Amino acid sequence: ETGVTQSPTHLIKTRGQQVTLRCSSQSGHNTVSWYQQALGQGPQFIFQYYREEENGRGNFPPRFSGLQFPNYSSELNVNALELDDSALYLCASSKRGQGTYEQYFGPGTRLTVT
Amino acid sequence: DQQVKQNSPSLSVQEGRISILNCDYTNSMFDYFLWYKKYPAEGPTFLISISSIKDKNEDGRFTVFLNKSAKHLSLHIVPSQPGDSAVYFCAAENQGGKLIFGQGTELSVKP
């Protein structure tokens, strides 16, 4: 069983640029959620994708957007990067509709905005 | 608005003893509670969960207790091992699959 993978591992961008982060869900999972983890904090929910549509969103501005593909993989796009966007971005996959709520996380992408 | 709180940033215990990590929440509508363990440079690893209709769930060395009247849950690890040293997050799930995390507690298990 393949776990959740994310790419790239690390990324350095300049303020104002755009970034795309990628996630492959665990085999058999149909739902992907994205989280932002700032230093010393717990992960914060950005949004969730199910059946290629956004299914819930946290308190993040519209410049954070995403996609889910037919194979359940997903992208997180962030436009007009700000210094405060520097964080660890985590992707989690889960199997919706099975009565379980566990989400399984990838290793994360460390984004630094300078 | 911190709906899930872990008030102890760190905890140190001796190998073989019990580790008790605590978590408080404010929203009585949460359906499910989960504990995750995180090592540096890795994503959180799922440990154990409990439904809001139960008060205890056990899996090997890990037991989670839920006190709904106090809006409090705790994770017990017994016996604690040096490999348990990590940051532990509690999380609550609301309808729709959004996880709300606490700030984390760093557990250090000393040999």
Interface residues (C-beta under 8 A of the other chain):
Chain A: V4 Q6 T31 S33 Y35 G40 Q41 G42 P43 Q44 F45 Q48 Y50 N55 G56 G58 L90 A92 S94 R96 Y101 E102 Q103 Y104 F105 G106 P107 G108
Chain B: V4 Q6 D31 Y32 L34 Y36 A41 E42 G43 P44 T45 F46 S49 F89 A91 E93 G96 G97 K98 L99 I100 F101 G102 Q103 G104
